[in-house]
Amino acid sequence: MSLGYLQTGLTKFGTFTADTIELAGSPRVLSIRAHSAGITGDLKTRKTKD
């Protein structure tokens, strides 16, 4: 994913796997829910330490 402006250029934030993408409203709102790419199975499970 990269974010930025035409005038200042893009900044790379990494590679992600999108779970959901929503486009709504006026003004336009783009919502993306994602996890870092490569996180699967056990790594996605929340764990606590006692």
matplotlib code that plots the C-alpha trace (Angstrom):
import matplotlib.pyplot as plt

x = [0.0, 1.2, -0.3, 0.5, -0.2, 0.8, 2.8, 4.8, 5.0, 4.0, 5.2, 5.2, 3.6, 4.0, 2.0, -1.4, -4.2, -7.6, -10.5, -13.1, -13.3, -16.2, -17.1, -19.8, -21.4, -21.0, -18.3, -16.8, -15.3, -13.1, -12.7, -10.2, -9.7, -6.6, -3.8, -0.2, 0.4, 1.7, -0.2, -2.2, -3.5, -2.0, -0.6, -4.1, -5.2, -5.1, -3.0, -2.6, 0.3, -0.4]
y = [0.0, 3.5, 6.8, 10.3, 13.2, 13.9, 16.9, 15.2, 11.6, 8.3, 6.7, 2.9, 1.4, -2.3, -5.2, -6.0, -8.5, -6.6, -8.1, -5.6, -2.5, -0.1, 3.0, 5.2, 8.6, 12.1, 13.2, 10.0, 7.8, 4.8, 2.3, -0.6, -3.2, -5.2, -7.3, -7.4, -9.9, -13.2, -13.3, -16.5, -19.3, -19.2, -15.7, -14.2, -15.9, -13.6, -15.0, -14.0, -14.5, -15.5]
z = [0.0, -0.8, 0.1, -1.0, -3.3, -6.9, -5.8, -3.1, -4.2, -2.7, 0.6, 0.7, 3.8, 3.0, 1.6, 3.0, 2.4, 2.3, 4.2, 3.2, 1.0, 1.3, -0.7, 0.7, 1.1, -0.1, 0.4, -0.8, 2.0, 1.2, 4.1, 3.9, 6.6, 6.1, 7.7, 6.9, 4.1, 5.3, 8.5, 8.5, 10.8, 14.3, 14.0, 13.6, 16.9, 19.9, 22.8, 26.4, 28.8, 32.4]

ax = plt.figure().add_subplot(projection="3d")
ax.plot(x, y, z, "-o")
ax.set_aspect("equal")
plt.show()
